[in-house]
Amino acid sequence: MRGGLDRIVLRGLALGAALVLPLAFALDPPEGDLTRLGGFTENRFGPTVPQAVFVPPLAEAARPGASYDALVFGDGFSRPDAEERHTPYGQYWTDHLRNLTGLSMGVRPADAPPLAAYLASSDFRERPPRILVVQLSERDLKERVGGLDLSTVTAPRPHRAAALRPIAAQPLDRQPRPRERARARAWNPPPVGDALDLLMKALPRTLLNVVDGPVEERTLAYAGLFSSAATTTTLFHAEDFRPWRADRRLLEERRARLHAIQDAVEANGVTRFLLLVAPDKGTVYADFLLAPPPHRSAVDEVLGADPTLQAVPLASGLTALAAGGVRDLYAPNGSRWGLEGQLYAARTVARTLARMGVLAIAEPSPDVATLPCRPMQADCTPYRTQTD
């Protein structure tokens, strides 16, 4: 009886190995947050054109006790998330902004430590940055914006802004390196765990037609929006199409809370606040879907209705760039910006800082798509596509 059970177990293990090991050898290493979350393959949804990375990074993980011209509290749009082990520093809008302006940049996780703790700290009192950027993902606005107890940070501060001279832009003019997505190699297979994870997530979708997962594959009305092998579909967070995004009363409450954060940040009379709400992928590409969503995001419109809130509008500009033919504004395998989205965010932030009188730049750069290439390859003829 025991021998028969052992044979069944061994056969099961052999069957599992026969399924998983070939898959592990064939799969490209998972890089996108959506492919990883939804159990989709990088081979199909990963970008095929190289991205760009500054080596070493131009922006750095903020260090306690260090002084920065600009300090960013951000999420996966501004810095690698802990689980994104294949995503390096050096490829974010903060790096491009430093390259365009020369501003020293420090980046902190949006929630560790909370912004309130930083504003109440000796670090902020003694070494306040000239610019403090709060970068949120649009989907974060579904929940109440927290993390700030105004009573702990505003009482001892003057409320009159000092007359400070603008920071003169000194572009670094560094050239990022092309960064190609990792590919499967027969002699270097990805961890078997990645293959098992993909099977566990993909089988219910493919065999049982389960469609209510956290990631959706949607059909595009136009080919060529992304460089992936999947030319007519791409991946989205299911949250990207929820109706709360059109709830103006909710968004007005979030706007008031964000304005309170702006007041608390600027109460020292030295630091200027800037809000950067990164539009979700579904917001930017809603007009390019074969079946457009019934609810459209009103986030940019509601935030922009208060001219005293220093927020960077991005959604309409990103949509216009996509309509102009710029590929991979968002990664086809993920929910965050690709190279062109990072570049556009950096240029828009630079122009906004110039309008605020914080940054002195000779001429705001146009929105020009600069596509990296692979040295010594046939596609390495650098070209620039005017998009503005």
TORKOL-4160 file (C-alpha; in steps of 0.2 Angstrom, whole numbers, padded with zeros to 4 digits, m for minus):
388
<pt num="1" X="0000" Y="0000" Z="0000"/>
<pt num="2" X="0014" Y="0012" Z="0005"/>
<pt num="3" X="0023" Y="0008" Z="m0012"/>
<pt num="4" X="0008" Y="0012" Z="m0022"/>
<pt num="5" X="0006" Y="0029" Z="m0013"/>
<pt num="6" X="0024" Y="0033" Z="m0016"/>
<pt num="7" X="0022" Y="0029" Z="m0035"/>
<pt num="8" X="0007" Y="0040" Z="m0036"/>
<pt num="9" X="0017" Y="0054" Z="m0027"/>
<pt num="10" X="0032" Y="0052" Z="m0039"/>
<pt num="11" X="0021" Y="0052" Z="m0054"/>
<pt num="12" X="0013" Y="0068" Z="m0048"/>
<pt num="13" X="0030" Y="0076" Z="m0045"/>
<pt num="14" X="0036" Y="0070" Z="m0062"/>
<pt num="15" X="0020" Y="0077" Z="m0071"/>
<pt num="16" X="0022" Y="0093" Z="m0061"/>
<pt num="17" X="0041" Y="0094" Z="m0067"/>
<pt num="18" X="0036" Y="0090" Z="m0085"/>
<pt num="19" X="0024" Y="0105" Z="m0084"/>
<pt num="20" X="0034" Y="0118" Z="m0074"/>
<pt num="21" X="0052" Y="0115" Z="m0079"/>
<pt num="22" X="0049" Y="0118" Z="m0098"/>
<pt num="23" X="0038" Y="0133" Z="m0093"/>
<pt num="24" X="0052" Y="0140" Z="m0082"/>
<pt num="25" X="0065" Y="0139" Z="m0096"/>
<pt num="26" X="0053" Y="0147" Z="m0108"/>
<pt num="27" X="0047" Y="0162" Z="m0098"/>
<pt num="28" X="0055" Y="0179" Z="m0098"/>
<pt num="29" X="0059" Y="0185" Z="m0080"/>
<pt num="30" X="0044" Y="0194" Z="m0074"/>
<pt num="31" X="0046" Y="0213" Z="m0073"/>
<pt num="32" X="0029" Y="0221" Z="m0075"/>
<pt num="33" X="0018" Y="0223" Z="m0060"/>
<pt num="34" X="0003" Y="0218" Z="m0070"/>
<pt num="35" X="0010" Y="0203" Z="m0078"/>
<pt num="36" X="0016" Y="0197" Z="m0060"/>
<pt num="37" X="m0001" Y="0202" Z="m0052"/>
<pt num="38" X="m0012" Y="0194" Z="m0065"/>
<pt num="39" X="m0002" Y="0179" Z="m0071"/>
<pt num="40" X="0002" Y="0185" Z="m0088"/>
<pt num="41" X="0018" Y="0181" Z="m0098"/>
<pt num="42" X="0032" Y="0194" Z="m0100"/>
<pt num="43" X="0035" Y="0186" Z="m0117"/>
<pt num="44" X="0018" Y="0193" Z="m0123"/>
<pt num="45" X="0016" Y="0209" Z="m0114"/>
<pt num="46" X="0034" Y="0215" Z="m0111"/>
<pt num="47" X="0041" Y="0230" Z="m0121"/>
<pt num="48" X="0052" Y="0225" Z="m0135"/>
<pt num="49" X="0060" Y="0242" Z="m0137"/>
<pt num="50" X="0074" Y="0246" Z="m0124"/>
<pt num="51" X="0070" Y="0258" Z="m0110"/>
<pt num="52" X="0083" Y="0269" Z="m0102"/>
<pt num="53" X="0092" Y="0270" Z="m0086"/>
<pt num="54" X="0105" Y="0282" Z="m0078"/>
<pt num="55" X="0120" Y="0273" Z="m0071"/>
<pt num="56" X="0123" Y="0278" Z="m0057"/>
<pt num="57" X="0105" Y="0285" Z="m0053"/>
<pt num="58" X="0104" Y="0304" Z="m0054"/>
<pt num="59" X="0090" Y="0304" Z="m0040"/>
<pt num="60" X="0094" Y="0294" Z="m0024"/>
<pt num="61" X="0084" Y="0286" Z="m0010"/>
<pt num="62" X="0083" Y="0301" Z="0003"/>
<pt num="63" X="0096" Y="0299" Z="0017"/>
<pt num="64" X="0092" Y="0306" Z="0034"/>
<pt num="65" X="0102" Y="0322" Z="0038"/>
<pt num="66" X="0105" Y="0325" Z="0019"/>
<pt num="67" X="0099" Y="0341" Z="0011"/>
<pt num="68" X="0090" Y="0341" Z="m0006"/>
<pt num="69" X="0083" Y="0355" Z="m0017"/>
<pt num="70" X="0068" Y="0343" Z="m0020"/>
<pt num="71" X="0062" Y="0330" Z="m0009"/>
<pt num="72" X="0049" Y="0318" Z="m0016"/>
<pt num="73" X="0037" Y="0307" Z="m0007"/>
<pt num="74" X="0032" Y="0294" Z="m0020"/>
<pt num="75" X="0026" Y="0277" Z="m0024"/>
<pt num="76" X="0030" Y="0265" Z="m0039"/>
<pt num="77" X="0029" Y="0279" Z="m0051"/>
<pt num="78" X="0044" Y="0287" Z="m0043"/>
<pt num="79" X="0054" Y="0273" Z="m0035"/>
<pt num="80" X="0055" Y="0254" Z="m0036"/>
<pt num="81" X="0043" Y="0245" Z="m0025"/>
<pt num="82" X="0050" Y="0231" Z="m0014"/>
<pt num="83" X="0043" Y="0217" Z="m0024"/>
<pt num="84" X="0050" Y="0224" Z="m0041"/>
<pt num="85" X="0067" Y="0216" Z="m0039"/>
<pt num="86" X="0071" Y="0218" Z="m0058"/>
<pt num="87" X="0067" Y="0237" Z="m0058"/>
<pt num="88" X="0082" Y="0247" Z="m0055"/>
<pt num="89" X="0084" Y="0265" Z="m0048"/>
<pt num="90" X="0089" Y="0277" Z="m0062"/>
<pt num="91" X="0074" Y="0276" Z="m0074"/>
<pt num="92" X="0061" Y="0287" Z="m0066"/>
<pt num="93" X="0055" Y="0305" Z="m0069"/>
<pt num="94" X="0065" Y="0311" Z="m0054"/>
<pt num="95" X="0081" Y="0306" Z="m0063"/>
<pt num="96" X="0076" Y="0314" Z="m0079"/>
<pt num="97" X="0071" Y="0330" Z="m0069"/>
<pt num="98" X="0088" Y="0331" Z="m0061"/>
<pt num="99" X="0096" Y="0328" Z="m0078"/>
<pt num="100" X="0085" Y="0343" Z="m0085"/>
<pt num="101" X="0088" Y="0355" Z="m0071"/>
<pt num="102" X="0102" Y="0350" Z="m0060"/>
<pt num="103" X="0091" Y="0350" Z="m0044"/>
<pt num="104" X="0097" Y="0338" Z="m0031"/>
<pt num="105" X="0083" Y="0325" Z="m0029"/>
<pt num="106" X="0079" Y="0313" Z="m0014"/>
<pt num="107" X="0065" Y="0301" Z="m0015"/>
<pt num="108" X="0056" Y="0293" Z="0000"/>
<pt num="109" X="0042" Y="0280" Z="0001"/>
<pt num="110" X="0025" Y="0289" Z="0002"/>
<pt num="111" X="0020" Y="0280" Z="0018"/>
<pt num="112" X="0036" Y="0277" Z="0028"/>
<pt num="113" X="0038" Y="0287" Z="0037"/>
<pt num="114" X="0022" Y="0297" Z="0036"/>
<pt num="115" X="0023" Y="0315" Z="0029"/>
<pt num="116" X="0017" Y="0321" Z="0046"/>
<pt num="117" X="0032" Y="0314" Z="0055"/>
<pt num="118" X="0044" Y="0321" Z="0043"/>
<pt num="119" X="0036" Y="0339" Z="0044"/>
<pt num="120" X="0037" Y="0338" Z="0063"/>
<pt num="121" X="0056" Y="0332" Z="0062"/>
<pt num="122" X="0072" Y="0341" Z="0066"/>
<pt num="123" X="0077" Y="0336" Z="0048"/>
<pt num="124" X="0063" Y="0347" Z="0040"/>
<pt num="125" X="0066" Y="0361" Z="0053"/>
<pt num="126" X="0085" Y="0362" Z="0050"/>
<pt num="127" X="0086" Y="0357" Z="0032"/>
<pt num="128" X="0070" Y="0361" Z="0023"/>
<pt num="129" X="0070" Y="0357" Z="0004"/>
<pt num="130" X="0065" Y="0371" Z="m0008"/>
<pt num="131" X="0052" Y="0359" Z="m0016"/>
<pt num="132" X="0043" Y="0345" Z="m0008"/>
<pt num="133" X="0033" Y="0334" Z="m0020"/>
<pt num="134" X="0019" Y="0323" Z="m0015"/>
<pt num="135" X="0017" Y="0310" Z="m0029"/>
<pt num="136" X="0001" Y="0299" Z="m0027"/>
<pt num="137" X="m0006" Y="0286" Z="m0039"/>
<pt num="138" X="m0023" Y="0291" Z="m0045"/>
<pt num="139" X="m0031" Y="0275" Z="m0037"/>
<pt num="140" X="m0024" Y="0281" Z="m0020"/>
<pt num="141" X="m0038" Y="0294" Z="m0020"/>
<pt num="142" X="m0051" Y="0281" Z="m0017"/>
<pt num="143" X="m0046" Y="0281" Z="0001"/>
<pt num="144" X="m0045" Y="0296" Z="0012"/>
<pt num="145" X="m0029" Y="0305" Z="0011"/>
<pt num="146" X="m0021" Y="0303" Z="0028"/>
<pt num="147" X="m0004" Y="0303" Z="0037"/>
<pt num="148" X="m0005" Y="0322" Z="0042"/>
<pt num="149" X="m0010" Y="0329" Z="0059"/>
<pt num="150" X="m0010" Y="0348" Z="0056"/>
<pt num="151" X="m0008" Y="0352" Z="0074"/>
<pt num="152" X="0009" Y="0344" Z="0075"/>
<pt num="153" X="0017" Y="0354" Z="0061"/>
<pt num="154" X="0009" Y="0371" Z="0059"/>
<pt num="155" X="0009" Y="0380" Z="0076"/>
<pt num="156" X="0027" Y="0386" Z="0078"/>
<pt num="157" X="0029" Y="0391" Z="0059"/>
<pt num="158" X="0027" Y="0408" Z="0051"/>
<pt num="159" X="0014" Y="0409" Z="0037"/>
<pt num="160" X="0022" Y="0422" Z="0027"/>
<pt num="161" X="0033" Y="0416" Z="0012"/>
<pt num="162" X="0050" Y="0422" Z="0011"/>
<pt num="163" X="0056" Y="0431" Z="m0005"/>
<pt num="164" X="0068" Y="0418" Z="m0011"/>
<pt num="165" X="0077" Y="0419" Z="m0028"/>
<pt num="166" X="0073" Y="0405" Z="m0040"/>
<pt num="167" X="0085" Y="0391" Z="m0042"/>
<pt num="168" X="0095" Y="0392" Z="m0058"/>
<pt num="169" X="0093" Y="0377" Z="m0069"/>
<pt num="170" X="0110" Y="0369" Z="m0073"/>
<pt num="171" X="0106" Y="0354" Z="m0084"/>
<pt num="172" X="0118" Y="0339" Z="m0082"/>
<pt num="173" X="0115" Y="0333" Z="m0100"/>
<pt num="174" X="0119" Y="0315" Z="m0095"/>
<pt num="175" X="0115" Y="0301" Z="m0107"/>
<pt num="176" X="0105" Y="0286" Z="m0100"/>
<pt num="177" X="0110" Y="0269" Z="m0106"/>
<pt num="178" X="0098" Y="0258" Z="m0116"/>
<pt num="179" X="0090" Y="0245" Z="m0105"/>
<pt num="180" X="0083" Y="0230" Z="m0113"/>
<pt num="181" X="0070" Y="0218" Z="m0104"/>
<pt num="182" X="0078" Y="0202" Z="m0098"/>
<pt num="183" X="0075" Y="0187" Z="m0109"/>
<pt num="184" X="0074" Y="0168" Z="m0105"/>
<pt num="185" X="0090" Y="0159" Z="m0108"/>
<pt num="186" X="0091" Y="0140" Z="m0108"/>
<pt num="187" X="0106" Y="0140" Z="m0097"/>
<pt num="188" X="0098" Y="0153" Z="m0085"/>
<pt num="189" X="0080" Y="0149" Z="m0081"/>
<pt num="190" X="0070" Y="0160" Z="m0070"/>
<pt num="191" X="0065" Y="0153" Z="m0053"/>
<pt num="192" X="0053" Y="0139" Z="m0054"/>
<pt num="193" X="0042" Y="0149" Z="m0042"/>
<pt num="194" X="0038" Y="0161" Z="m0055"/>
<pt num="195" X="0032" Y="0147" Z="m0067"/>
<pt num="196" X="0021" Y="0140" Z="m0053"/>
<pt num="197" X="0014" Y="0157" Z="m0048"/>
<pt num="198" X="0010" Y="0160" Z="m0066"/>
<pt num="199" X="0001" Y="0144" Z="m0068"/>
<pt num="200" X="m0009" Y="0146" Z="m0052"/>
<pt num="201" X="m0015" Y="0163" Z="m0058"/>
<pt num="202" X="m0017" Y="0159" Z="m0077"/>
<pt num="203" X="m0026" Y="0142" Z="m0076"/>
<pt num="204" X="m0043" Y="0149" Z="m0068"/>
<pt num="205" X="m0043" Y="0162" Z="m0081"/>
<pt num="206" X="m0039" Y="0151" Z="m0096"/>
<pt num="207" X="m0049" Y="0135" Z="m0091"/>
<pt num="208" X="m0063" Y="0142" Z="m0080"/>
<pt num="209" X="m0065" Y="0159" Z="m0089"/>
<pt num="210" X="m0063" Y="0168" Z="m0072"/>
<pt num="211" X="m0063" Y="0186" Z="m0077"/>
<pt num="212" X="m0065" Y="0195" Z="m0061"/>
<pt num="213" X="m0046" Y="0196" Z="m0056"/>
<pt num="214" X="m0036" Y="0211" Z="m0051"/>
<pt num="215" X="m0029" Y="0213" Z="m0069"/>
<pt num="216" X="m0039" Y="0214" Z="m0085"/>
<pt num="217" X="m0033" Y="0212" Z="m0103"/>
<pt num="218" X="m0043" Y="0224" Z="m0114"/>
<pt num="219" X="m0044" Y="0226" Z="m0133"/>
<pt num="220" X="m0037" Y="0242" Z="m0140"/>
<pt num="221" X="m0045" Y="0251" Z="m0155"/>
<pt num="222" X="m0028" Y="0255" Z="m0162"/>
<pt num="223" X="m0012" Y="0245" Z="m0164"/>
<pt num="224" X="0005" Y="0252" Z="m0161"/>
<pt num="225" X="0001" Y="0260" Z="m0144"/>
<pt num="226" X="0013" Y="0248" Z="m0136"/>
<pt num="227" X="0029" Y="0239" Z="m0142"/>
<pt num="228" X="0024" Y="0222" Z="m0135"/>
<pt num="229" X="0021" Y="0206" Z="m0145"/>
<pt num="230" X="0002" Y="0209" Z="m0140"/>
<pt num="231" X="m0001" Y="0223" Z="m0152"/>
<pt num="232" X="m0020" Y="0224" Z="m0150"/>
<pt num="233" X="m0022" Y="0221" Z="m0132"/>
<pt num="234" X="m0014" Y="0227" Z="m0116"/>
<pt num="235" X="m0016" Y="0225" Z="m0097"/>
<pt num="236" X="m0024" Y="0236" Z="m0084"/>
<pt num="237" X="m0028" Y="0236" Z="m0066"/>
<pt num="238" X="m0046" Y="0232" Z="m0064"/>
<pt num="239" X="m0047" Y="0247" Z="m0052"/>
<pt num="240" X="m0044" Y="0258" Z="m0066"/>
<pt num="241" X="m0062" Y="0258" Z="m0072"/>
<pt num="242" X="m0071" Y="0259" Z="m0055"/>
<pt num="243" X="m0085" Y="0273" Z="m0055"/>
<pt num="244" X="m0079" Y="0282" Z="m0040"/>
<pt num="245" X="m0067" Y="0291" Z="m0051"/>
<pt num="246" X="m0082" Y="0302" Z="m0058"/>
<pt num="247" X="m0088" Y="0306" Z="m0040"/>
<pt num="248" X="m0085" Y="0324" Z="m0039"/>
<pt num="249" X="m0090" Y="0326" Z="m0021"/>
<pt num="250" X="m0078" Y="0313" Z="m0016"/>
<pt num="251" X="m0064" Y="0321" Z="m0026"/>
<pt num="252" X="m0068" Y="0338" Z="m0019"/>
<pt num="253" X="m0065" Y="0331" Z="m0002"/>
<pt num="254" X="m0049" Y="0324" Z="m0007"/>
<pt num="255" X="m0044" Y="0340" Z="m0015"/>
<pt num="256" X="m0047" Y="0350" Z="0001"/>
<pt num="257" X="m0037" Y="0337" Z="0011"/>
<pt num="258" X="m0022" Y="0339" Z="m0001"/>
<pt num="259" X="m0024" Y="0358" Z="0000"/>
<pt num="260" X="m0022" Y="0356" Z="0019"/>
<pt num="261" X="m0006" Y="0346" Z="0016"/>
<pt num="262" X="0000" Y="0360" Z="0005"/>
<pt num="263" X="m0003" Y="0373" Z="0018"/>
<pt num="264" X="0006" Y="0363" Z="0031"/>
<pt num="265" X="0021" Y="0360" Z="0020"/>
<pt num="266" X="0023" Y="0379" Z="0015"/>
<pt num="267" X="0020" Y="0385" Z="0033"/>
<pt num="268" X="0039" Y="0387" Z="0036"/>
<pt num="269" X="0040" Y="0401" Z="0023"/>
<pt num="270" X="0054" Y="0392" Z="0013"/>
<pt num="271" X="0047" Y="0376" Z="0006"/>
<pt num="272" X="0036" Y="0375" Z="m0009"/>
<pt num="273" X="0023" Y="0361" Z="m0011"/>
<pt num="274" X="0019" Y="0352" Z="m0028"/>
<pt num="275" X="0006" Y="0338" Z="m0030"/>
<pt num="276" X="0009" Y="0325" Z="m0043"/>
<pt num="277" X="m0006" Y="0313" Z="m0046"/>
<pt num="278" X="0000" Y="0300" Z="m0058"/>
<pt num="279" X="m0015" Y="0296" Z="m0069"/>
<pt num="280" X="m0019" Y="0277" Z="m0070"/>
<pt num="281" X="m0016" Y="0268" Z="m0086"/>
<pt num="282" X="m0035" Y="0266" Z="m0089"/>
<pt num="283" X="m0038" Y="0285" Z="m0087"/>
<pt num="284" X="m0025" Y="0289" Z="m0101"/>
<pt num="285" X="m0030" Y="0275" Z="m0113"/>
<pt num="286" X="m0049" Y="0276" Z="m0110"/>
<pt num="287" X="m0052" Y="0284" Z="m0128"/>
<pt num="288" X="m0041" Y="0270" Z="m0136"/>
<pt num="289" X="m0051" Y="0255" Z="m0130"/>
<pt num="290" X="m0062" Y="0246" Z="m0142"/>
<pt num="291" X="m0075" Y="0246" Z="m0128"/>
<pt num="292" X="m0073" Y="0262" Z="m0119"/>
<pt num="293" X="m0077" Y="0262" Z="m0100"/>
<pt num="294" X="m0094" Y="0270" Z="m0095"/>
<pt num="295" X="m0086" Y="0280" Z="m0081"/>
<pt num="296" X="m0072" Y="0293" Z="m0085"/>
<pt num="297" X="m0060" Y="0300" Z="m0073"/>
<pt num="298" X="m0063" Y="0318" Z="m0067"/>
<pt num="299" X="m0048" Y="0318" Z="m0056"/>
<pt num="300" X="m0038" Y="0331" Z="m0066"/>
<pt num="301" X="m0053" Y="0342" Z="m0069"/>
<pt num="302" X="m0058" Y="0343" Z="m0051"/>
<pt num="303" X="m0040" Y="0346" Z="m0044"/>
<pt num="304" X="m0038" Y="0359" Z="m0058"/>
<pt num="305" X="m0054" Y="0368" Z="m0053"/>
<pt num="306" X="m0044" Y="0375" Z="m0038"/>
<pt num="307" X="m0031" Y="0387" Z="m0045"/>
<pt num="308" X="m0022" Y="0388" Z="m0028"/>
<pt num="309" X="m0018" Y="0370" Z="m0027"/>
<pt num="310" X="m0001" Y="0367" Z="m0034"/>
<pt num="311" X="m0005" Y="0352" Z="m0044"/>
<pt num="312" X="0004" Y="0346" Z="m0060"/>
<pt num="313" X="m0009" Y="0341" Z="m0074"/>
<pt num="314" X="m0004" Y="0326" Z="m0083"/>
<pt num="315" X="m0018" Y="0315" Z="m0090"/>
<pt num="316" X="m0023" Y="0326" Z="m0105"/>
<pt num="317" X="m0005" Y="0328" Z="m0110"/>
<pt num="318" X="m0002" Y="0310" Z="m0109"/>
<pt num="319" X="m0017" Y="0306" Z="m0119"/>
<pt num="320" X="m0012" Y="0318" Z="m0133"/>
<pt num="321" X="0005" Y="0310" Z="m0134"/>
<pt num="322" X="m0003" Y="0293" Z="m0136"/>
<pt num="323" X="m0014" Y="0300" Z="m0150"/>
<pt num="324" X="0002" Y="0307" Z="m0158"/>
<pt num="325" X="0009" Y="0290" Z="m0159"/>
<pt num="326" X="0021" Y="0289" Z="m0144"/>
<pt num="327" X="0023" Y="0271" Z="m0139"/>
<pt num="328" X="0025" Y="0264" Z="m0121"/>
<pt num="329" X="0020" Y="0280" Z="m0112"/>
<pt num="330" X="0015" Y="0266" Z="m0099"/>
<pt num="331" X="0023" Y="0250" Z="m0099"/>
<pt num="332" X="0013" Y="0237" Z="m0108"/>
<pt num="333" X="0017" Y="0224" Z="m0095"/>
<pt num="334" X="0014" Y="0236" Z="m0080"/>
<pt num="335" X="0003" Y="0250" Z="m0073"/>
<pt num="336" X="0017" Y="0263" Z="m0072"/>
<pt num="337" X="0026" Y="0275" Z="m0085"/>
<pt num="338" X="0038" Y="0269" Z="m0097"/>
<pt num="339" X="0052" Y="0280" Z="m0103"/>
<pt num="340" X="0041" Y="0292" Z="m0113"/>
<pt num="341" X="0029" Y="0294" Z="m0098"/>
<pt num="342" X="0044" Y="0297" Z="m0086"/>
<pt num="343" X="0051" Y="0310" Z="m0098"/>
<pt num="344" X="0034" Y="0319" Z="m0100"/>
<pt num="345" X="0032" Y="0320" Z="m0081"/>
<pt num="346" X="0049" Y="0327" Z="m0078"/>
<pt num="347" X="0047" Y="0340" Z="m0092"/>
<pt num="348" X="0030" Y="0345" Z="m0085"/>
<pt num="349" X="0036" Y="0347" Z="m0067"/>
<pt num="350" X="0050" Y="0358" Z="m0073"/>
<pt num="351" X="0038" Y="0369" Z="m0083"/>
<pt num="352" X="0027" Y="0370" Z="m0067"/>
<pt num="353" X="0041" Y="0374" Z="m0056"/>
<pt num="354" X="0046" Y="0388" Z="m0068"/>
<pt num="355" X="0029" Y="0395" Z="m0068"/>
<pt num="356" X="0029" Y="0395" Z="m0049"/>
<pt num="357" X="0045" Y="0405" Z="m0049"/>
<pt num="358" X="0055" Y="0391" Z="m0040"/>
<pt num="359" X="0065" Y="0387" Z="m0055"/>
<pt num="360" X="0074" Y="0398" Z="m0068"/>
<pt num="361" X="0075" Y="0390" Z="m0084"/>
<pt num="362" X="0079" Y="0398" Z="m0101"/>
<pt num="363" X="0066" Y="0390" Z="m0111"/>
<pt num="364" X="0054" Y="0376" Z="m0106"/>
<pt num="365" X="0059" Y="0360" Z="m0117"/>
<pt num="366" X="0045" Y="0354" Z="m0129"/>
<pt num="367" X="0038" Y="0337" Z="m0127"/>
<pt num="368" X="0050" Y="0328" Z="m0138"/>
<pt num="369" X="0050" Y="0309" Z="m0138"/>
<pt num="370" X="0068" Y="0303" Z="m0137"/>
<pt num="371" X="0069" Y="0284" Z="m0141"/>
<pt num="372" X="0084" Y="0274" Z="m0135"/>
<pt num="373" X="0092" Y="0262" Z="m0146"/>
<pt num="374" X="0104" Y="0247" Z="m0145"/>
<pt num="375" X="0122" Y="0252" Z="m0149"/>
<pt num="376" X="0129" Y="0243" Z="m0165"/>
<pt num="377" X="0112" Y="0237" Z="m0170"/>
<pt num="378" X="0102" Y="0241" Z="m0185"/>
<pt num="379" X="0089" Y="0250" Z="m0175"/>
<pt num="380" X="0102" Y="0262" Z="m0167"/>
<pt num="381" X="0099" Y="0277" Z="m0178"/>
<pt num="382" X="0094" Y="0290" Z="m0165"/>
<pt num="383" X="0079" Y="0300" Z="m0170"/>
<pt num="384" X="0067" Y="0312" Z="m0161"/>
<pt num="385" X="0049" Y="0313" Z="m0164"/>
<pt num="386" X="0041" Y="0330" Z="m0161"/>
<pt num="387" X="0025" Y="0328" Z="m0151"/>
<pt num="388" X="0021" Y="0346" Z="m0146"/>
